[in-house]
Amino acid sequence: MSEESENKPVPDPQVGMIPVVPMPGVQPPPPKARFAARKVLRRLVQGEAPPTAPMNIVERLAGSPYANPTIQVGGVDASARKTMDFALHLAETMFRYGAGALEVETSMIAVTAALGLRNIEVDITNQSVVINYAKKDATPITLLRVVRSWTNNYDGLAKIHELVTDIVSGGVTRDAAYKRLDDIIRSPKPFPRWLVVLAEAVFAGAVVAVIGGTLAGASVAFLTSLLVGAIARGLGRWRVPDFFVVGTSSFVVTAVAIACVLLDVPLSPALVVAGGILLLLPSGRLVSGVQDAINGFPVTAAGRFLSVFLTFAAIVGGIAVALVCGAMFGTERFDVTEPLTGGLPLPVLIPLVAVATVAICIAEQTAARLILPTGLVALAGYLVLFSGTWAGLGGRFAPAVAAVVVGVLARVVALRMGAPSLVVAVPSIIFLLTGLSIFRAMFVLTITPEASAEGALGIFNALTTILAVAAGVVLGDNLARPLTRRMGSNERRRNRRR
């Protein structure tokens, strides 16, 4: 043995460490078991991702029909400006045709992701759309588009949905998508103008019959709707603001009701007013505003709410002026807010609801292939509303349950037919009549100051019902997502076969 090995100190086992005393009959766990236990414990006490990590914008597509897009590669950054222009053009067209903020945002994200454009941000504020492209170590590009006009074209909205689906499936290039979008914009609407005017009048008459009107009341509502439509089109050609168009139309409706009182026509003047202003009520915008707020677009929702408030103010102002003018001619002021309850049996109500739904689909320029499915969804929602009211669920909970059913069925039916759920859901909730309730409350609060407390309570109840309906539609749409998860993939497989 060498001298160095003899002088090397031997470590004392009792210094610097804890002695391990094996227990009799107990074997220590192997190293792999200890590592697995530590890994499980770490997962329990630590999140999968840092809490402040930004969310990838493509994750916004989760749950939408455009999830997991097929990304096209090659020459992406060089043509980023053209892709952004196409996305903005698509968003502007969707807004003009009546799409909601969530549909527009998901479509833009899906298109830009499918065309290979990364590092983008999309911002939608009321009627403006902003898209920003900020590649790392490059000059950012920001584009803005403002939507200044609107039109009813659910058929065009369904065609845009098909276009976005084809782009996401990877079967359409950007140049081909440009051409298809231009063809959609230039293509005529499915129904002529005279048929739309007639459908609006049929809708007014049918709804008046549903809410308790007689044949005479439905006939007067039919004729009044034709008159109001003609006046609105004439004022529109003169570029009169919508506020005064709505005010003038409601004035004419109330004047017709006053004439019926003077001529001793056996009908309720409140029914005449209700039938005449049904198409003036911004029920769709009101529900869409609540949906935008629920889906995370508060500024857009605030803009819609302001527009809705001005429309209701114009309606109330026009009716008030007509009542004052009628009082000058010696007519007694009648109550336009009296409760309207339908007295027809259910077998008679079902055909009326079906006719009115078909009429409103024609007025909204829905594709012909979607009219029958939309009518069936509306009938299902109305039957749920009727059953809930009969069962005593109340005036707030029954519409909410009906809205949930409509939301579920609208998503399933629309995606199966290759269309967004909006084009089926909006016509199907018309019979929940959210607009009439808030109109009555605003009229009482404005015209009868002595009943201001009753009017304020009415507005609160109406807003609660509207919130319940809008939230019910959104909830139903989300509940139907597991049922429609494979529909998008099936549609893409069909597109690839083409």
matplotlib code that plots the C-alpha trace (Angstrom):
import matplotlib.pyplot as plt

x = [0.0, 1.3, 2.0, -0.7, -3.4, -2.3, -2.5, -5.9, -8.7, -11.6, -15.0, -16.9, -20.4, -21.9, -20.7, -22.7, -25.4, -28.5, -28.0, -30.6, -31.8, -33.6, -36.7, -37.1, -39.5, -39.8, -38.0, -37.2, -39.0, -37.0, -35.6, -38.2, -41.1, -39.7, -39.3, -42.9, -44.2, -42.3, -43.7, -47.3, -46.8, -45.3, -48.4, -50.7, -49.1, -47.9, -50.0, -49.4, -48.5, -47.5, -50.6, -49.5, -48.7, -50.5, -53.1, -52.5, -55.0, -55.7, -57.1, -60.1, -61.2, -61.8, -65.4, -66.1, -66.7, -63.2, -61.1, -57.8, -57.4, -55.2, -52.4, -51.1, -47.4, -45.1, -44.6, -46.7, -44.8, -44.3, -48.1, -49.2, -50.8, -53.0, -54.1, -55.0, -57.0, -59.0, -59.7, -60.9, -63.0, -64.5, -65.2, -66.9, -69.2, -70.2, -71.0, -73.1, -75.0, -75.9, -73.2, -72.3, -68.9, -67.9, -68.7, -66.6, -63.7, -63.5, -63.8, -61.0, -58.7, -59.5, -58.9, -55.6, -54.4, -55.3, -53.5, -50.4, -50.4, -49.1, -48.4, -51.7, -54.2, -57.8, -59.9, -63.6, -65.1, -68.8, -68.6, -64.9, -62.5, -58.7, -56.1, -52.5, -49.6, -46.4, -43.7, -40.7, -37.9, -40.1, -42.2, -45.8, -48.7, -52.1, -55.2, -58.7, -62.0, -65.3, -68.7, -71.2, -74.1, -76.2, -78.6, -80.5, -78.8, -78.7, -78.2, -75.0, -73.9, -74.4, -72.4, -69.6, -69.7, -69.2, -66.3, -64.5, -65.0, -63.4, -60.5, -60.0, -60.0, -57.1, -59.0, -59.1, -56.3, -56.4, -56.9, -59.7, -61.2, -61.1, -63.1, -65.7, -66.2, -66.7, -69.2, -71.1, -71.3, -72.4, -75.0, -78.6, -80.6, -82.8, -86.1, -87.3, -88.2, -92.0, -92.0, -90.0, -92.6, -95.4, -93.7, -93.2, -97.0, -97.9, -95.6, -97.3, -100.7, -99.8, -98.2, -101.2, -103.4, -101.0, -101.0, -104.8, -106.0, -109.1, -109.3, -110.0, -107.0, -104.7, -106.0, -105.4, -101.9, -101.2, -102.3, -100.5, -97.3, -97.5, -98.1, -95.2, -92.9, -93.7, -93.0, -89.8, -88.5, -89.4, -87.6, -84.6, -84.2, -84.0, -81.2, -83.3, -81.6, -83.1, -84.2, -86.7, -87.7, -88.7, -90.4, -92.5, -93.4, -94.6, -96.6, -98.4, -99.1, -100.7, -102.7, -104.2, -105.2, -106.8, -108.7, -110.0, -111.2, -113.0, -114.6, -115.7, -113.8, -114.3, -110.7, -108.2, -106.2, -103.3, -103.2, -103.1, -100.1, -98.4, -98.8, -97.6, -94.4, -93.4, -90.9, -89.7, -88.7, -84.9, -85.4, -82.6, -80.1, -81.1, -80.4, -77.3, -76.0, -76.4, -74.7, -71.8, -71.4, -71.5, -69.0, -66.5, -67.2, -68.4, -67.6, -69.5, -72.4, -72.5, -72.7, -75.6, -77.4, -77.2, -78.6, -81.4, -82.2, -82.5, -84.8, -87.1, -87.0, -88.0, -90.9, -92.2, -91.8, -93.8, -96.6, -96.7, -96.9, -99.8, -101.7, -101.3, -102.6, -105.5, -106.4, -106.5, -109.2, -111.3, -110.3, -109.7, -106.2, -106.2, -103.8, -101.2, -99.6, -102.5, -101.5, -101.9, -102.7, -103.5, -106.8, -106.5, -106.0, -102.6, -103.6, -104.4, -101.4, -98.9, -99.8, -99.7, -96.2, -95.0, -96.4, -94.9, -91.5, -91.4, -92.4, -89.6, -87.1, -88.1, -87.7, -84.2, -83.3, -82.6, -81.6, -84.6, -83.0, -82.9, -86.5, -88.1, -85.4, -85.7, -89.5, -89.2, -86.7, -89.0, -92.0, -89.9, -89.0, -92.6, -93.9, -91.3, -92.4, -96.1, -95.5, -93.3, -96.0, -98.7, -96.6, -96.2, -92.5, -93.2, -92.6, -88.8, -87.8, -90.1, -88.5, -85.0, -85.7, -87.1, -84.1, -81.8, -83.7, -83.5, -79.7, -79.1, -81.2, -80.0, -76.4, -77.0, -79.3, -77.3, -73.9, -75.5, -76.9, -73.6, -74.6, -73.8, -76.2, -77.1, -79.3, -81.4, -81.4, -82.5, -85.7, -86.6, -86.6, -88.9, -91.9, -90.3, -91.4, -88.7, -89.1, -92.8, -92.1, -89.4, -91.5, -94.4, -92.1, -90.4, -93.8, -95.1, -92.0, -92.0, -95.6, -97.1, -94.8, -97.3, -96.5, -92.7, -92.1, -94.2, -92.3, -88.9, -90.0, -91.2, -87.9, -86.0, -88.3, -88.0, -84.2, -84.1, -86.1, -84.0, -80.8, -82.3, -83.2, -79.8, -77.9, -80.2, -79.3, -75.5, -75.8, -77.7, -75.0, -72.3, -74.2, -74.5, -70.7, -70.1, -72.9, -71.3, -67.7, -67.4, -69.5, -66.6, -64.3, -66.9, -67.4, -63.7, -63.4, -66.2, -64.3, -61.1, -62.9, -64.0]
y = [0.0, 3.4, 6.2, 8.5, 5.9, 5.5, 9.2, 9.8, 10.6, 8.2, 10.0, 9.5, 8.1, 10.1, 13.5, 15.5, 13.0, 11.4, 7.7, 5.6, 2.8, 0.1, -1.1, -4.8, -6.1, -2.8, -2.3, 1.3, 2.4, 2.1, 5.3, 5.3, 5.1, 8.1, 10.1, 9.4, 10.4, 13.7, 14.3, 13.7, 16.0, 18.7, 18.6, 19.0, 22.1, 23.7, 24.8, 23.5, 27.0, 30.2, 32.2, 35.4, 33.6, 35.2, 33.1, 32.2, 33.9, 30.7, 29.3, 31.6, 29.2, 26.4, 25.4, 27.2, 25.5, 26.6, 24.9, 23.3, 25.0, 23.6, 26.1, 26.9, 27.5, 29.2, 32.9, 34.0, 37.0, 38.5, 38.6, 39.5, 42.8, 41.0, 38.5, 41.3, 43.1, 40.0, 39.4, 43.0, 42.8, 39.6, 41.1, 44.2, 42.1, 39.9, 43.0, 44.4, 41.2, 41.1, 38.9, 39.3, 40.4, 36.8, 35.4, 38.1, 37.7, 33.9, 34.1, 36.5, 34.5, 31.3, 32.8, 34.5, 31.3, 29.1, 31.4, 31.1, 34.6, 34.5, 37.2, 39.0, 40.7, 41.5, 44.2, 44.8, 48.0, 48.6, 49.2, 49.3, 46.4, 46.6, 44.0, 44.3, 42.2, 42.5, 40.1, 39.9, 42.3, 43.8, 47.0, 46.3, 46.8, 48.0, 48.2, 49.7, 49.2, 51.0, 49.6, 52.3, 50.5, 47.4, 45.2, 42.0, 39.2, 35.9, 34.0, 35.9, 35.2, 31.5, 31.6, 33.4, 30.7, 28.1, 30.1, 30.3, 26.6, 25.9, 28.1, 26.5, 23.0, 24.1, 23.7, 27.4, 29.7, 33.4, 34.5, 32.1, 33.2, 36.8, 35.9, 33.9, 36.8, 39.2, 36.8, 36.6, 40.4, 40.9, 38.0, 39.1, 38.4, 35.3, 37.1, 40.3, 43.5, 43.2, 39.7, 41.0, 43.8, 41.3, 39.0, 41.8, 42.6, 38.9, 38.6, 41.6, 40.2, 36.7, 38.0, 40.2, 37.1, 35.1, 37.8, 38.0, 40.0, 39.3, 38.9, 42.6, 43.5, 41.2, 42.8, 46.3, 45.3, 43.8, 47.1, 49.3, 47.4, 47.9, 51.6, 51.9, 50.0, 52.4, 55.5, 54.1, 53.3, 56.8, 58.5, 56.2, 57.3, 60.9, 59.9, 60.8, 59.5, 56.3, 58.0, 60.2, 57.3, 55.2, 58.2, 59.0, 55.3, 55.0, 58.3, 56.9, 53.6, 55.5, 57.7, 54.6, 53.3, 56.7, 56.5, 53.1, 54.5, 57.4, 55.0, 52.6, 49.7, 46.7, 46.1, 47.1, 50.2, 48.8, 45.8, 48.1, 49.9, 46.6, 45.1, 48.3, 48.7, 45.0, 45.4, 48.7, 47.2, 46.5, 43.1, 41.5, 44.2, 44.2, 40.5, 40.7, 43.5, 41.3, 38.4, 40.6, 41.6, 38.0, 36.9, 39.6, 42.6, 45.3, 48.3, 46.8, 45.9, 49.5, 50.8, 48.5, 49.4, 53.1, 52.4, 50.4, 53.1, 55.7, 53.5, 53.0, 56.7, 57.4, 54.9, 56.4, 59.9, 59.2, 57.6, 60.4, 63.1, 61.1, 60.8, 64.6, 65.4, 63.0, 64.7, 68.0, 66.6, 65.4, 61.7, 60.1, 58.9, 55.1, 52.9, 51.5, 49.4, 47.2, 43.6, 41.4, 37.8, 35.3, 33.5, 31.1, 27.3, 25.7, 23.9, 27.3, 29.0, 26.5, 27.3, 31.0, 30.7, 28.7, 31.3, 34.2, 32.4, 31.8, 35.4, 36.8, 34.4, 35.9, 39.4, 38.6, 37.1, 33.6, 31.0, 28.9, 25.7, 27.0, 28.3, 24.9, 24.0, 27.5, 27.1, 23.8, 25.3, 28.2, 25.9, 23.9, 27.1, 28.3, 25.0, 25.1, 28.7, 27.7, 24.7, 26.6, 29.4, 26.8, 25.0, 28.3, 29.0, 32.7, 35.4, 35.4, 31.8, 30.3, 32.5, 31.6, 27.9, 28.4, 30.4, 27.6, 25.1, 27.4, 27.9, 24.1, 23.3, 26.4, 25.3, 21.7, 22.5, 25.4, 23.6, 20.5, 22.7, 24.5, 27.9, 29.9, 29.4, 33.1, 32.7, 30.1, 31.4, 35.1, 34.3, 31.6, 33.9, 36.6, 35.1, 35.7, 39.4, 41.0, 44.3, 44.8, 44.5, 47.1, 49.4, 49.4, 50.1, 53.1, 54.4, 54.4, 56.0, 58.7, 59.6, 59.0, 60.7, 59.8, 56.1, 56.5, 53.9, 51.4, 52.3, 51.9, 48.5, 47.5, 48.4, 46.3, 43.3, 43.7, 44.0, 40.9, 39.0, 40.2, 39.2, 35.8, 35.2, 36.3, 34.3, 31.3, 31.4, 31.7, 28.9, 26.6, 27.3, 26.3, 23.2, 22.0, 22.2, 18.6, 17.5, 19.5, 18.8, 16.4, 18.4, 20.7, 17.8, 16.1, 19.3, 19.5, 15.9, 16.6, 19.7, 17.7, 15.1, 17.9]
z = [0.0, -0.9, 1.4, -0.1, 0.4, 3.9, 4.7, 2.8, 5.4, 5.7, 5.8, 9.0, 8.2, 11.1, 9.8, 7.2, 6.4, 8.0, 8.6, 6.9, 9.1, 7.2, 8.8, 8.9, 6.2, 4.3, 1.0, -0.1, -3.3, -6.5, -8.1, -11.0, -8.5, -6.6, -9.8, -10.8, -7.4, -7.6, -11.1, -10.0, -7.0, -9.3, -11.6, -8.7, -7.3, -10.6, -13.6, -17.1, -18.4, -16.8, -15.8, -17.6, -20.9, -23.9, -25.6, -29.2, -31.5, -33.3, -30.0, -30.5, -33.2, -30.5, -30.6, -33.9, -37.2, -38.4, -35.7, -36.8, -40.1, -42.9, -43.3, -46.8, -47.0, -49.5, -50.1, -47.1, -45.9, -49.3, -49.9, -46.4, -47.5, -50.0, -47.4, -45.0, -47.6, -48.4, -44.7, -44.2, -47.4, -46.0, -42.6, -44.1, -46.2, -43.3, -41.2, -44.0, -44.3, -40.5, -38.9, -35.3, -34.0, -32.9, -36.4, -38.1, -35.8, -36.0, -39.8, -40.1, -37.8, -39.7, -43.1, -42.2, -40.4, -43.3, -45.7, -43.6, -42.1, -38.5, -35.9, -36.6, -34.2, -35.0, -33.3, -33.9, -32.5, -33.3, -37.1, -37.6, -38.1, -37.5, -38.5, -37.5, -38.8, -36.8, -37.9, -35.6, -36.6, -39.3, -39.7, -38.6, -41.0, -39.7, -41.8, -40.9, -42.6, -41.5, -42.4, -43.3, -44.8, -44.0, -45.9, -45.2, -47.0, -45.0, -48.3, -48.9, -45.3, -45.8, -49.0, -47.1, -44.5, -47.2, -48.6, -45.3, -44.8, -48.1, -47.4, -44.0, -45.6, -47.8, -51.1, -52.1, -52.8, -52.0, -55.6, -56.1, -52.8, -54.0, -57.1, -55.1, -52.7, -55.5, -57.1, -53.8, -53.5, -57.1, -57.1, -56.7, -53.6, -53.7, -53.5, -55.4, -53.6, -54.1, -52.5, -49.5, -49.0, -49.2, -46.8, -44.2, -44.4, -44.0, -41.0, -39.3, -39.9, -38.7, -35.5, -34.7, -35.0, -32.7, -30.0, -29.9, -32.8, -34.9, -38.6, -38.9, -36.8, -38.9, -42.1, -40.8, -39.7, -43.2, -44.9, -42.4, -42.9, -46.7, -46.1, -43.7, -46.0, -48.9, -46.7, -45.4, -48.9, -50.1, -47.2, -47.7, -51.3, -50.0, -47.6, -44.5, -41.3, -39.8, -36.7, -38.6, -40.9, -37.8, -36.1, -39.3, -39.7, -36.1, -36.5, -39.5, -37.7, -34.8, -37.2, -38.8, -35.3, -34.5, -37.8, -36.9, -33.6, -35.4, -37.8, -35.0, -36.5, -34.2, -33.2, -30.5, -31.5, -29.4, -31.8, -34.7, -33.2, -32.2, -35.7, -37.4, -35.4, -35.2, -38.1, -36.7, -33.4, -33.2, -31.5, -33.5, -32.8, -29.1, -28.8, -30.9, -28.6, -25.6, -27.3, -28.3, -24.6, -23.5, -26.1, -25.1, -27.3, -24.9, -27.1, -30.0, -27.7, -26.4, -29.9, -30.7, -27.4, -28.3, -31.8, -30.2, -27.7, -30.4, -32.4, -29.4, -28.8, -32.4, -32.1, -28.8, -30.2, -33.3, -31.4, -28.9, -31.6, -33.3, -30.0, -29.3, -32.8, -32.4, -29.1, -31.0, -33.2, -30.2, -30.0, -26.7, -26.0, -26.0, -24.2, -26.7, -23.9, -22.9, -22.5, -25.5, -25.0, -27.6, -27.4, -30.3, -29.7, -30.3, -33.5, -35.0, -33.6, -35.1, -38.8, -38.0, -36.5, -39.5, -42.0, -40.0, -39.8, -43.6, -44.1, -41.9, -43.6, -47.0, -45.5, -44.3, -47.7, -46.3, -48.8, -50.0, -48.8, -45.2, -45.0, -44.1, -41.4, -39.9, -39.7, -37.9, -35.4, -34.8, -34.2, -31.7, -29.9, -29.8, -28.5, -25.7, -24.9, -25.0, -22.8, -20.3, -20.0, -19.5, -16.9, -15.0, -15.6, -15.8, -18.4, -17.9, -17.5, -20.3, -23.0, -21.7, -21.9, -25.4, -26.4, -25.2, -27.4, -30.4, -29.8, -29.8, -32.8, -34.8, -34.5, -35.4, -38.3, -39.7, -39.7, -41.2, -44.0, -44.4, -42.9, -39.8, -36.8, -36.9, -40.1, -38.3, -34.8, -35.4, -37.3, -34.8, -31.8, -33.3, -31.5, -28.1, -28.8, -26.7, -28.5, -27.6, -23.8, -23.8, -26.0, -23.6, -20.7, -22.5, -23.6, -20.0, -18.6, -21.3, -21.9, -18.4, -15.8, -13.0, -13.7, -13.9, -11.2, -13.2, -16.3, -14.7, -13.3, -16.8, -18.4, -15.8, -16.4, -20.2, -20.0, -17.8, -20.3, -23.2, -21.3, -20.6, -24.3, -25.6, -22.9, -23.7, -27.4, -26.6, -24.0, -26.5, -29.1, -26.7, -25.5, -29.1, -29.8, -28.8, -31.1, -34.0, -33.4, -36.4, -38.8, -39.7, -40.4, -42.5, -44.5, -45.1, -46.2, -48.8, -50.0, -50.4, -52.5, -54.9]

ax = plt.figure().add_subplot(projection="3d")
ax.plot(x, y, z, "-o")
ax.set_aspect("equal")
plt.show()
